[in-house]
């Protein structure tokens, strides 16, 4: 019995020791396994996170591709038969759009005689840039594309050509003397499309050149370096906000804030003052 007790006691002690050993080891193990769990959690989450991100990224890219494809699919069909310089009226304009302008060829190698922008003297926007030329000089397509319009407008563009390009832009060539292409004709960058002239609202031979994105006349100088006959970059990023800012130099409409009208007047008087001092500008001012 004593022996049994002794054994029991030994067992009891050993049980106690074992229990305390378990609890001790548990106390030590718990943080370890907890930390391990964290490791596992992080390790498990990492690929999950990547999957989520890549899935998001993929759907985002797919979305962009689909939207671009939509534009591309309709590139040469959207309102193609429109006789208007802007066939995109009512189309939702994206906030930004990258436009591939590689392959650009200067429509004519003449100096800039008038810039894009609001003309206070005439109270209207000049939606293109004027390039000097002689009547009969060859005018070429700036990019690859398809001719959409060849028309005459007595009080405006005179004889003019509109080309819709593969890169999403449309270009307008005004005051021409002759057409060398017909609507629906595919043209490549640098291909002659017309002869320069002095038709329409124009006081001297020049090319009125416009670059439009979804009908919006973008400042051609924003994408093209007219001194060197090249584009500034391979990709021109159309920015709706910047475009809209550039349009705010127009006449102040009724109902606008007095502050805006004041600053506009300031700009106006400043601009007309500089116009008065520059006789050269005045002389060629009526060119459009
Ligand atoms: Zn012009």
Boltz pocket constraint, residues with backbone or C-beta under 6 A from the ligand:
constraints:
  - pocket:
      binder: B
      contacts: [[A, 114], [A, 126], [A, 128], [A, 129], [A, 130], [A, 207], [A, 208], [A, 209], [A, 287], [A, 288]]
      max_distance: 6.0
